[in-house]
Amino acid sequence: MNQQKTFLVFGATGQTGQHFTALALKQGHKVRAVVRNAGKLAITHPDLAVHPGAVPGVANLDELLQDTDFVVCMLGDAQMQKQQKVNTAFVHELVPAMRRAGVSRFLYQAGGLSKPPGSKLSLPFRIIKGTVARSFIGQHEDNESVMEYLTHEAGDIEWMVHRAGIGSNGPSKGTLKRSSTAFSIGTFEDVAAYNLHTVMDPSAIHTCDLSTYRQP
């Protein structure tokens, strides 16, 4: 078994977050899950600590970060993000708190249609973003704002962004690999497994990559 680590997880009640939490616990790690509604987290485990809280404005953030090894954010609320950049506001609170606690590693899950700083989406991605995925434009803009902040103002933090493609809660379709160009629609289970592996991978630090089932 790998050495036990402690994960502070935001978004643990989401479909990817539930799989992430279960997998981290199965691998012998500890999880602190910050949730708005504890009743939505259908997991119980001796190494799982559930803390009530909503972002932004988590009251005991400094305390939660104590003795934490990795922070993982899988938050998304399309309706709320149409009105305001809630994830950006949260990350602006989180990063200084991580510095105070001496916690460095942070994985943020965005969407595959969110544009990384200093780059352009491919034409097919731009078409999809502006048409069938237009209802999620607030989420993309929020994610893009987070990536801009991390890139330009959090170089001392070991952050990585997973620009995920999430399709269904079906069975695993295989192992997702990190890619700067190739993109696959993954299951919640596979995206969670990718997040757990990637947050512990030092080669992913300061990347905003996609994930794919394709083999190199």
Secondary structure as the mmCIF struct_conf table of DSSP 4:
data_model
#
loop_
_struct_conf.conf_type_id
_struct_conf.id
_struct_conf.beg_label_comp_id
_struct_conf.beg_label_asym_id
_struct_conf.beg_label_seq_id
_struct_conf.end_label_comp_id
_struct_conf.end_label_asym_id
_struct_conf.end_label_seq_id
HELX_LH_PP_P HELX_LH_PP_P1 ASN A 2 GLN A 4
STRN STRN1 THR A 6 PHE A 10
BEND BEND1 GLY A 11 GLY A 11
TURN_TY1_P TURN_TY1_P1 ALA A 12 THR A 13
BEND BEND2 GLY A 14 GLY A 14
HELX_RH_AL_P HELX_RH_AL_P1 GLN A 15 LYS A 26
TURN_TY1_P TURN_TY1_P2 GLN A 27 GLY A 28
STRN STRN2 LYS A 30 VAL A 35
BEND BEND3 ARG A 36 ARG A 36
HELX_RH_3T_P HELX_RH_3T_P1 ALA A 38 LYS A 40
TURN_TY1_P TURN_TY1_P3 PRO A 46 ASP A 47
STRN STRN3 LEU A 48 PRO A 52
BEND BEND4 VAL A 55 PRO A 56
TURN_TY1_P TURN_TY1_P4 ALA A 59 ASN A 60
HELX_RH_AL_P HELX_RH_AL_P2 LEU A 61 LEU A 65
TURN_TY1_P TURN_TY1_P5 GLN A 66 ASP A 67
STRN STRN4 PHE A 70 CYS A 73
HELX_RH_AL_P HELX_RH_AL_P3 ALA A 78 GLN A 83
HELX_RH_AL_P HELX_RH_AL_P4 VAL A 86 ALA A 101
TURN_TY1_P TURN_TY1_P6 GLY A 102 GLY A 102
STRN STRN5 ARG A 105 GLY A 111
TURN_TY1_P TURN_TY1_P7 GLY A 112 LEU A 113
BEND BEND5 SER A 114 SER A 114
HELX_LH_PP_P HELX_LH_PP_P2 LYS A 115 PRO A 116
TURN_TY1_P TURN_TY1_P8 PRO A 117 GLY A 118
HELX_RH_AL_P HELX_RH_AL_P5 LEU A 123 GLY A 130
TURN_TY1_P TURN_TY1_P9 THR A 131 ALA A 133
HELX_RH_3T_P HELX_RH_3T_P2 ARG A 134 PHE A 136
HELX_RH_AL_P HELX_RH_AL_P6 ILE A 137 GLU A 153
TURN_TY1_P TURN_TY1_P10 GLY A 155 ASP A 156
BEND BEND6 ILE A 157 ILE A 157
STRN STRN6 GLU A 158 ALA A 164
STRN STRN7 ILE A 166 SER A 168
BEND BEND7 ASN A 169 PRO A 171
STRN STRN8 LYS A 177 SER A 179
BEND BEND8 SER A 180 THR A 181
STRN STRN9 GLY A 186 THR A 187
HELX_RH_AL_P HELX_RH_AL_P7 PHE A 188 VAL A 199
TURN_TY1_P TURN_TY1_P11 MET A 200 MET A 200
HELX_RH_3T_P HELX_RH_3T_P3 PRO A 202 ALA A 204
TURN_TY1_P TURN_TY1_P12 ILE A 205 HIS A 206
STRN STRN10 CYS A 208 THR A 212
BEND BEND9 TYR A 213 TYR A 213
#
